Amino acid sequence: MRTWPVALCAALLIGVAAFTLSHRRAPVPVTAPAVAVATPATPGQDPDPEPGTIPAPPPEPPPEPMPLAVALLPAPGPADANREPAAEPDSTVAAGPDGTVAAGPDALGAQAAARDAALADSAEDFFREASERLEQSPPPAAAALPALTLRHSVAAAIAPTLELPLHAGRASLGWVTQAIRSERQLPSLNAVRLEEILNNFSLRPAGSAAICHGVSITTESLPCPWKPSATLLLISIHGAADAPYDITASFHADPATVACYRLLGFAPLAGLRPGPLPSRLPAKSITTLALEIEPSSTATTFGSLEWTLNGQPAAAIPISHHLATEPSDDARFASLACAFAQWLAHDQPALIDVELLAALVREIASATLPPDRADLLTLVDQALQLEAK
């Protein structure tokens, strides 16, 4: 009987464990007075140290590199209140028809645990190392990407509170661009992560805001382009300039005025129960979130955004939509990025089609667009041309 799939899974679990242990912070060493200590010489040490000194210890080995499977994981999102909890992981390793070995839920759970531990230790270091690891690797094949499940709308009467994530990766836009421009095809569904595409751009909502100790949260609402009855809410979370802080943030929908809402992106990993969201917000970090809010009436007030800083409540932000206010250029561009990502992921296909995307591109196109935004418009047009073939 062939045992190499099992051996490969075991190697993956060992690598994940080694990565987790190597990225824990080491305790600060205690300095002791210099005394003469007779120790046997070790390779790389001076065999005849000066009297009264302690030979320098051998250099520590470099930390284990981040496993590619961990670098490929998206940032964690909140649980989808409209789904049944995932079953407990089992121990399976399956080989696909092309010979690609996919780890079962137990290995995926170990990878997610390593990611969560690294994020809790230092989100800034985790995303930097993940970016470096992905840059050193070829573009991932579709079989190497973890399977995602699209997030559903949630009834405000059933679950009025949504925990908001503080982090998003950046890798997805590169994978999408590679597929469209180099491979001349639309990307695989699991390569499309709306939150990562959105957070490749510097966006500044122009609505209500709150600030505390240099940490700020800014919001802006605008009519949802793909669902005229809904409101698109943008939330931008900015870290302080001088230090990291522990933060929690949540959207509190008013069941009297909100029928349902949905966090865009942050698709859960298939078959894996989500864990707690990281709460450490690095200095100078920026994360943009998007929520689709479906009102239950003609009301324009939808609830509030509440948050804490180092365990202390900060000023809540009321969430409302002013019909007479024109959306900012950043909000319009964010709506295009969200629509494009949903179209690629086959999310709400009855509402988001090629005609809608083409119309949004025409509305946003301008000779003064920053280069990165103009490039996304070109990418959308190229994708629409592939779809037409």
Rosetta blueprint (number, residue, H / E / L):
1 M L
2 R L
3 T L
4 W H
5 P H
6 V H
7 A H
8 L H
9 C H
10 A H
11 A H
12 L H
13 L H
14 I H
15 G H
16 V H
17 A H
18 A H
19 F H
20 T H
21 L H
22 S H
23 H L
24 R L
25 R L
26 A L
27 P L
28 V L
29 P L
30 V L
31 T L
32 A L
33 P L
34 A L
35 V L
36 A L
37 V L
38 A L
39 T L
40 P L
41 A L
42 T L
43 P L
44 G L
45 Q L
46 D L
47 P L
48 D L
49 P L
50 E L
51 P L
52 G L
53 T L
54 I L
55 P L
56 A L
57 P L
58 P L
59 P L
60 E L
61 P L
62 P L
63 P L
64 E L
65 P L
66 M L
67 P L
68 L H
69 A H
70 V H
71 A H
72 L L
73 L L
74 P L
75 A L
76 P L
77 G L
78 P L
79 A L
80 D L
81 A L
82 N L
83 R L
84 E L
85 P L
86 A L
87 A L
88 E L
89 P L
90 D L
91 S L
92 T L
93 V E
94 A E
95 A E
96 G L
97 P L
98 D L
99 G L
100 T L
101 V E
102 A E
103 A E
104 G L
105 P H
106 D H
107 A H
108 L H
109 G H
110 A H
111 Q H
112 A H
113 A H
114 A H
115 R H
116 D H
117 A H
118 A H
119 L H
120 A H
121 D H
122 S H
123 A H
124 E H
125 D H
126 F H
127 F H
128 R H
129 E H
130 A H
131 S H
132 E H
133 R H
134 L H
135 E H
136 Q L
137 S L
138 P L
139 P L
140 P L
141 A L
142 A H
143 A H
144 A H
145 L L
146 P L
147 A L
148 L E
149 T L
150 L L
151 R L
152 H L
153 S L
154 V E
155 A E
156 A L
157 A L
158 I L
159 A L
160 P L
161 T E
162 L E
163 E E
164 L L
165 P L
166 L L
167 H L
168 A L
169 G L
170 R L
171 A L
172 S H
173 L H
174 G H
175 W H
176 V H
177 T H
178 Q H
179 A H
180 I H
181 R H
182 S H
183 E L
184 R L
185 Q L
186 L L
187 P L
188 S L
189 L H
190 N H
191 A H
192 V L
193 R L
194 L H
195 E H
196 E H
197 I H
198 L H
199 N L
200 N L
201 F L
202 S L
203 L L
204 R L
205 P L
206 A L
207 G L
208 S L
209 A E
210 A E
211 I E
212 C E
213 H L
214 G L
215 V E
216 S E
217 I E
218 T E
219 T E
220 E E
221 S E
222 L E
223 P E
224 C L
225 P L
226 W L
227 K L
228 P L
229 S L
230 A L
231 T E
232 L E
233 L E
234 L E
235 I E
236 S E
237 I E
238 H E
239 G L
240 A L
241 A L
242 D L
243 A L
244 P L
245 Y E
246 D E
247 I E
248 T E
249 A E
250 S E
251 F E
252 H E
253 A E
254 D L
255 P L
256 A L
257 T L
258 V E
259 A E
260 C E
261 Y E
262 R E
263 L E
264 L L
265 G L
266 F L
267 A L
268 P L
269 L E
270 A L
271 G L
272 L L
273 R L
274 P L
275 G L
276 P L
277 L L
278 P L
279 S L
280 R E
281 L E
282 P L
283 A L
284 K L
285 S L
286 I E
287 T E
288 T E
289 L E
290 A E
291 L E
292 E E
293 I E
294 E E
295 P E
296 S L
297 S L
298 T L
299 A L
300 T L
301 T E
302 F E
303 G E
304 S E
305 L E
306 E E
307 W E
308 T E
309 L E
310 N L
311 G L
312 Q E
313 P E
314 A L
315 A L
316 A L
317 I E
318 P E
319 I E
320 S E
321 H L
322 H L
323 L L
324 A L
325 T L
326 E L
327 P L
328 S L
329 D H
330 D H
331 A H
332 R H
333 F H
334 A H
335 S H
336 L H
337 A H
338 C H
339 A H
340 F H
341 A H
342 Q H
343 W H
344 L H
345 A L
346 H L
347 D L
348 Q L
349 P L
350 A L
351 L L
352 I L
353 D L
354 V H
355 E H
356 L H
357 L H
358 A H
359 A H
360 L H
361 V H
362 R H
363 E H
364 I H
365 A L
366 S L
367 A L
368 T L
369 L L
370 P L
371 P H
372 D H
373 R H
374 A H
375 D H
376 L H
377 L H
378 T H
379 L H
380 V H
381 D H
382 Q H
383 A H
384 L H
385 Q H
386 L H
387 E H
388 A H
389 K L
